[in-house]
Amino acid sequence: MCGRYTITDPVEAQAALAPVLDDRTPIPDLPPRFNVAPTQVVPIATNREAFARRRCLIPADGFFEWQKAGKRKQPFFIHEVPRRPFTFAGLWDRWKQPDGSWLISFTIVTCRPNAVVAALHDRMPVVVAPDDRERWLTREPLPPEALADILAAPDPAGWVAEPVGEYVNKASFDGPECVESRPAQQSLF
């Protein structure tokens, strides 16, 4: 699971998903998000069953990883250059809550990291290329091997990991300061 990610241009992200959405899919008016964390409500594009059938796409334009730096952890904002929307591979499910209402939840699928992320973490979110989005969302049940090529890490060319400030460490903080580059802090201890 990818812990935190961004979707700073929701209009552009929705436009990127337009080819895989049908004409009846409502497009919500969304604000920019600079620190999406687990348990928060965010949009996904679904194919309407776990890996065999319940695959989804999660729009994003960056994600965060942390690297231990002495007694603290330095956050890094990882994104393409230029920064543009992309989609994570996800799996969704729904369950009935004790009050009888339905809750839809999702998880981001991870893979081995590319060279940019490998210096920070042993896995990264699966990024689905635009040409593979329809295949990922197909309603046909597919065996895992039919999607294996999609589950590979993206080519590291064009990706960067920039150190950012500690604003992103607090899940309730969702401002543009989360993605502002800062020199990595060096520990003296």
C-alpha positions as CSV (number, residue, x, y, z in Angstrom):
1,M,0.0,0.0,0.0
2,C,1.2,3.5,-0.8
3,G,0.8,5.6,2.3
4,R,0.3,9.1,1.0
5,Y,-0.2,10.6,-2.4
6,T,-1.2,13.8,-4.2
7,I,-3.8,14.9,-6.8
8,T,-3.1,18.5,-7.2
9,D,-4.9,19.1,-10.5
10,P,-8.2,17.1,-10.3
11,V,-9.6,18.5,-13.5
12,E,-6.5,17.3,-15.5
13,A,-6.6,13.9,-13.7
14,Q,-10.2,13.4,-14.6
15,A,-9.5,14.3,-18.2
16,A,-6.7,11.7,-18.2
17,L,-9.3,9.1,-17.1
18,A,-12.0,10.1,-19.6
19,P,-11.1,7.5,-22.1
20,V,-11.9,4.7,-19.7
21,L,-15.0,6.2,-18.2
22,D,-18.4,5.8,-19.8
23,D,-20.6,8.8,-20.6
24,R,-22.9,8.1,-17.6
25,T,-20.1,8.4,-15.1
26,P,-20.5,11.6,-13.0
27,I,-17.4,13.6,-12.6
28,P,-17.3,15.3,-9.2
29,D,-16.0,18.8,-8.7
30,L,-12.9,18.2,-6.5
31,P,-10.4,20.4,-4.8
32,P,-6.7,19.9,-5.1
33,R,-5.3,17.4,-2.6
34,F,-1.7,17.6,-1.4
35,N,-1.7,14.9,1.3
36,V,-4.2,12.0,0.6
37,A,-3.9,9.5,3.5
38,P,-5.6,6.2,4.3
39,T,-9.2,6.5,5.5
40,Q,-9.8,9.7,3.6
41,V,-12.6,9.9,0.9
42,V,-11.2,10.2,-2.6
43,P,-12.4,9.3,-6.1
44,I,-11.5,6.1,-8.0
45,A,-12.5,4.7,-11.3
46,T,-13.7,1.1,-10.9
47,N,-14.5,-1.8,-13.3
48,R,-17.3,-2.9,-11.0
49,E,-14.4,-8.6,-7.8
50,A,-10.8,-8.5,-5.8
51,F,-7.9,-9.0,-8.3
52,A,-9.9,-11.2,-10.7
53,R,-12.5,-8.5,-11.2
54,R,-12.5,-5.6,-8.7
55,R,-9.7,-3.6,-10.1
56,C,-9.7,0.2,-10.0
57,L,-7.6,3.2,-11.1
58,I,-6.7,5.9,-8.6
59,P,-5.8,9.3,-10.1
60,A,-2.6,10.9,-8.7
61,D,0.2,13.1,-9.7
62,G,2.8,12.2,-7.0
63,F,3.4,10.1,-3.9
64,F,5.5,10.2,-0.7
65,E,8.1,7.9,0.8
66,W,10.2,8.5,3.9
67,Q,13.9,7.8,4.5
68,K,15.4,7.4,7.9
69,A,17.8,10.3,8.7
70,G,19.3,9.9,12.1
71,K,16.4,9.9,14.6
72,R,13.9,11.3,12.2
73,K,12.4,10.4,8.8
74,Q,12.9,12.7,5.8
75,P,9.8,12.8,3.5
76,F,10.4,12.7,-0.3
77,F,7.8,13.7,-2.9
78,I,8.1,11.4,-5.9
79,H,6.7,12.4,-9.3
80,E,7.2,12.6,-13.0
81,V,8.9,15.6,-14.6
82,P,7.0,17.5,-15.7
83,R,4.4,16.8,-13.1
84,R,1.3,15.4,-14.7
85,P,-1.5,13.1,-13.6
86,F,-1.1,9.3,-13.7
87,T,-3.0,6.4,-12.3
88,F,-2.2,3.8,-9.6
89,A,-3.4,0.3,-10.0
90,G,-5.9,-0.5,-7.2
91,L,-8.3,-3.1,-5.9
92,W,-11.6,-2.1,-4.4
93,D,-14.3,-3.8,-2.3
94,R,-17.4,-2.9,-0.4
95,W,-18.8,-4.1,2.9
96,K,-21.9,-3.4,4.9
97,Q,-21.3,-1.4,8.1
98,P,-23.1,-2.1,11.4
99,D,-25.5,0.8,10.7
100,G,-26.5,-0.9,7.4
101,S,-24.8,1.5,5.1
102,W,-22.3,0.4,2.5
103,L,-18.6,1.4,2.7
104,I,-16.5,1.2,-0.5
105,S,-12.7,1.0,0.2
106,F,-9.7,0.4,-1.9
107,T,-6.0,-0.4,-1.7
108,I,-3.1,0.7,-4.0
109,V,-1.3,-2.3,-5.5
110,T,2.5,-2.1,-5.1
111,C,5.5,-3.6,-6.9
112,R,9.3,-3.7,-6.7
113,P,10.6,-0.1,-6.9
114,N,12.3,1.5,-9.8
115,A,15.7,2.9,-9.4
116,V,14.5,6.3,-8.1
117,V,12.3,4.8,-5.3
118,A,14.7,1.9,-4.5
119,A,17.0,4.3,-2.6
120,L,14.0,5.1,-0.3
121,H,11.8,2.0,0.0
122,D,11.6,-1.6,-1.0
123,R,8.3,-1.2,-2.9
124,M,6.3,1.5,-4.8
125,P,2.8,1.9,-6.2
126,V,2.0,0.3,-9.5
127,V,1.6,3.1,-12.1
128,V,-0.7,2.1,-14.9
129,A,0.3,3.5,-18.3
130,P,-2.4,5.2,-20.3
131,D,-2.5,2.5,-22.9
132,D,-3.1,-0.2,-20.2
133,R,-5.9,1.5,-18.3
134,E,-8.7,-0.1,-20.3
135,R,-7.1,-3.6,-19.9
136,W,-6.7,-3.0,-16.1
137,L,-10.4,-2.1,-15.8
138,T,-11.8,-4.8,-18.1
139,R,-14.9,-6.4,-16.7
140,E,-13.7,-9.8,-17.9
141,P,-12.1,-12.0,-15.2
142,L,-8.4,-12.3,-16.0
143,P,-5.8,-14.5,-14.5
144,P,-2.9,-12.6,-12.7
145,E,-0.4,-13.5,-15.5
146,A,-2.6,-11.6,-18.0
147,L,-1.8,-8.4,-16.1
148,A,1.8,-9.1,-15.1
149,D,3.3,-6.6,-17.5
150,I,1.2,-3.8,-16.0
151,L,2.5,-4.7,-12.5
152,A,6.1,-3.8,-13.3
153,A,7.7,-0.6,-12.0
154,P,7.7,2.3,-14.4
155,D,10.9,3.3,-16.2
156,P,12.8,5.6,-13.8
157,A,13.6,8.1,-16.6
158,G,11.6,11.2,-16.0
159,W,10.9,10.4,-12.3
160,V,12.4,12.3,-9.4
161,A,12.4,12.0,-5.6
162,E,12.6,15.5,-4.0
163,P,13.0,16.1,-0.2
164,V,10.1,18.1,1.2
165,G,9.3,19.6,4.6
166,E,7.6,17.8,7.4
167,Y,4.1,19.2,6.8
168,V,3.2,15.9,5.0
169,N,3.9,14.0,8.2
170,K,0.6,15.1,9.6
171,A,-2.3,13.5,7.7
172,S,-4.7,16.3,8.6
173,F,-2.5,18.9,6.8
174,D,-3.4,19.1,3.1
175,G,-1.8,22.3,1.8
176,P,0.6,23.0,-1.1
177,E,3.5,23.2,1.5
178,C,3.4,19.4,1.5
179,V,5.1,19.3,-2.0
180,E,7.5,22.2,-1.7
181,S,11.1,21.0,-2.2
182,R,13.5,21.5,0.7
183,P,17.1,20.4,1.1
184,A,17.3,17.1,3.0
185,Q,18.1,17.6,6.7
186,Q,21.4,16.1,7.8
187,S,21.6,14.7,11.3
188,L,24.5,15.6,13.5
189,F,23.9,12.6,15.7
